[in-house]
Amino acid sequence: MRGLHIPRAARISDDNTMATKELRLQRGIRRGTAFEITINAEPITAYPGESLATALLAAGHSTFRLSPISREPRGLYCGMGLCFDCLVTVNGRPNVRACVTPAQPGDLVEMQRAG
């Protein structure tokens, strides 16, 4: 589409976060009022209608959990709640699918670590 700013491609850094934070469309979209959620004690910005996965990815977080057996990083995969790779802990509740859970003001999100 003409006139839309397409964000730069994200690069994964050594600490499994995305090296660039310019991932949201900047023009051609209307958003509601931004609000704050917290991921692993870091405040990040989210917008009404965004999933937790969207907010996390836009803030540069690509790892949502570690697999229980191999302890390999996992993140967004299917984006529709089928694969369970995007499980996070939200407000103390474990095993929340970030891709289908709307971000809410004040959410406390934590990466799930392998048991």
JOMO-V92756 format. One record per pair of residues at least 6 apart in sequence whose C-alpha atoms are under 7 Angstrom apart, sorted by the first residue. I is the first residue (numbers start at 1). J is the second residue. D is the distance in Angstrom with one decimal. If there is no record, write none. Layout:
i j d
I J D
I J D
//
This chain:
i j d
4 27 5.6
4 28 5.6
5 25 6.0
5 26 6.0
5 27 5.8
6 25 6.1
7 22 5.8
7 23 5.0
7 24 6.5
7 25 6.3
8 22 6.7
8 23 6.8
10 18 5.7
10 19 6.3
10 20 5.7
11 18 5.4
11 19 5.3
11 20 6.7
12 18 4.5
12 19 5.8
13 19 5.5
16 62 6.3
16 63 6.2
17 60 5.2
17 61 4.7
17 62 5.4
18 60 4.3
18 61 6.1
18 62 6.4
19 60 6.8
20 60 6.8
21 58 6.3
21 59 5.8
21 60 5.6
23 58 5.2
24 58 6.1
31 47 6.7
32 47 6.2
32 48 5.8
33 47 6.4
34 45 6.4
34 46 5.7
34 47 4.7
35 45 5.8
35 46 5.5
35 47 6.1
35 105 5.6
36 43 6.3
36 44 5.6
36 45 4.8
36 46 5.9
36 105 5.7
36 106 6.0
37 43 5.7
37 44 5.6
37 45 6.4
37 46 6.8
37 105 5.9
37 106 4.9
37 107 4.9
37 108 6.2
38 44 5.9
38 107 6.2
38 108 4.9
38 109 5.8
39 108 6.3
39 109 4.6
39 110 5.5
40 109 6.4
40 110 4.9
40 111 6.7
44 59 6.4
45 55 6.9
46 55 5.3
46 103 6.9
49 102 6.4
50 102 5.8
50 103 5.9
51 98 6.5
51 99 5.8
51 100 6.1
51 101 5.3
51 102 4.2
51 103 5.2
52 98 4.9
52 99 6.3
52 101 5.9
52 102 5.8
52 103 4.8
53 76 6.9
53 98 4.8
53 99 4.9
62 75 5.7
63 73 5.6
63 74 5.4
63 75 4.8
64 74 5.9
64 75 4.8
64 86 5.7
64 87 6.5
64 88 6.0
64 111 5.0
64 112 6.7
65 73 6.0
65 74 5.3
65 75 6.7
65 86 6.9
65 87 6.4
65 88 6.5
65 111 5.0
65 112 4.4
65 113 5.7
66 72 5.3
66 73 4.6
66 74 5.8
66 112 6.4
66 113 5.2
66 114 5.3
67 73 6.4
67 74 6.6
67 114 5.7
68 114 4.2
68 115 6.0
71 114 6.0
74 85 5.6
74 86 6.7
75 85 5.6
75 86 4.8
76 85 6.3
76 86 5.2
77 85 6.4
79 99 5.3
80 99 6.2
80 100 6.3
81 97 6.3
81 99 6.2
81 100 5.9
84 97 6.4
86 97 5.6
86 98 5.5
86 99 6.6
87 95 5.0
87 96 5.2
87 97 4.7
87 98 6.0
87 112 7.0
88 94 6.2
88 95 5.6
88 96 5.3
88 97 6.5
88 98 6.4
88 109 6.7
88 110 6.0
88 111 5.3
88 112 5.3
89 95 6.0
89 96 6.0
89 109 5.6
89 110 5.1
89 111 6.4
89 112 6.2
90 96 6.6
90 107 6.6
90 108 5.6
90 109 4.6
90 110 6.5
91 107 6.1
91 108 5.0
91 109 6.4
//
